[in-house]
Amino acid sequence: MRGDALLVRLNAPPVDGAANAELIEVLADALEIPKRAVSIVAGERSRQKRVRLDGVTQEFVGSKLNSKK
């Protein structure tokens, strides 16, 4: 975490949406939710992105991410 942002390091290059696809996969796996529940709503071509997580609460996400430490 950096401030209120989650830092995610990816291996995929930022070409042809590969990094965006990997980000969705990483978040879905970490939160144990379907990939279809994760979408990028802003910053598709930027290093900073805003994602939408359907069907989960902020508390759920916080507890899942804190348990991964």
Order of alpha helices (4+ residues) and beta strands (2+ residues): alpha-beta-beta-alpha
